[in-house]
Amino acid sequence: MKDNEQETSEGLNQIFEIINAKGDVGEINEILKNGSSDSIAENSSPNS
């Protein structure tokens, strides 16, 4: 359950970062790139 809560928190943080980017395409791309890397790392962990 804790992993699910942490994943939800990270997702919400990413949404807030995108909102705060206010249309800065470079910043939005960076946020999405970092978020994608995190998701890939989480999904490839041996505990998945």
C-alpha positions in Angstrom: 0.0 0.0 0.0 2.8 2.4 0.8 4.3 1.9 -2.7 1.0 2.9 -4.2 0.8 6.0 -2.0 4.3 7.0 -3.0 3.5 6.5 -6.7 0.4 8.6 -6.3 2.4 11.3 -4.6 5.1 11.3 -7.3 2.4 11.5 -10.0 0.8 14.5 -8.2 4.1 16.2 -7.9 4.7 15.8 -11.6 1.3 17.3 -12.4 2.1 20.3 -10.2 5.5 20.8 -11.8 3.8 20.8 -15.3 1.2 23.3 -14.1 3.9 25.6 -12.6 5.9 25.4 -15.9 3.1 27.6 -17.4 3.7 26.7 -21.0 7.5 26.6 -20.9 8.0 23.8 -23.5 11.6 23.1 -22.5 10.7 22.8 -18.8 7.7 20.6 -19.6 9.8 18.3 -21.8 12.4 18.0 -19.0 9.7 17.2 -16.5 8.2 14.5 -18.8 11.7 13.1 -19.6 12.6 12.8 -15.9 9.2 11.3 -15.1 9.5 8.7 -17.8 13.0 7.7 -16.6 11.6 7.3 -13.1 8.7 5.1 -14.3 11.0 2.9 -16.4 13.4 2.4 -13.4 10.4 1.6 -11.1 9.0 -0.9 -13.5 12.3 -2.7 -14.1 13.0 -3.2 -10.4 13.2 -6.8 -9.2 10.4 -6.2 -6.7 7.8 -5.4 -9.4 
